[in-house]
């Protein structure tokens, strides 16, 4: 009877340990390899191929892989890359439309200004209630846009500015809340969250630079582990996407 009871337990134990995708980040040899130059290139190549599944243009996947490569091989400049690249993208996407480009850069500049003021004068009325001022400013902007003469240049500018400001309000708001955390010595990580390279909805994720500072890799081993976990998530996304297509068929 004891033998008969042990068999199901053994089967359950084996099933509990089964992984459709191996836990690569727990294998010391794999983690060590991912910290070497050849290992990093392999991880980046797999990432590029995985993203190609979701991106119709191979150039877009390669472009993203190059950015991740810069972060991988120059981790000391990670924050600067995350902050500067989205702005470069904005310029590249809207340089043919000077008005849209100017408004985008203006809203980003406004967010930087508000964060700088909150840090510089934390005990001022604005420093104590930055979110109230942010939302009051957006409300005032909407009222000004409503009062503008329809189809005029001012009307067009104000409504475009209102739409862009509204799309950034969550991101700037989280940056202003971060003033109470242990802030970075510069604005780079805060700026990186205004228009995040990893994409987002109108509600940002992760929620602000303070959270990013808590979860960012502190050394080469952590970076390798995070990248291996990222590859696993990418594989899961591909498998679920294939399953979804099969289900629809």
MOPE-V657709 format. One line per field, one symbol per residue. phi: phi as a letter, one per 30 degrees, with the letter a starting at -180 (. if undefined). psi: psi as a letter, one per 20 degrees, with the letter a starting at -180 (. if undefined). Layout:
phi = ???
psi = ???
//
This chain:
phi = .dddddddddddddddddbdcededcceddddddcdeddddddddddddddddccdcddddddddddddddddbddcedddddddedddddddbddbedddddeddddddddddddddddbdcdddddbddddddddddddddddddddeicddeddddddddddddcdddddddddddddddddbceddddddbdddiaddcdbddjdeddddcddcadddddddddddddddddddddddddddddd
psi = hghhhhghggghghhhipphoqmhiiohhggghiirghgghgghghgghghhhiphphhgghghhgghgghgimhijgggghhhghhgggghhjhinhgggggghggghgggggggghhhmhjrgghhlhhghghhggghgggghhiqpqjrgggggghghgggghhihgghghghhihianqriajghghhigmphjrraioqprnrhghhhhiqpirhghggghhhhggghgggggghgghggggh.
//
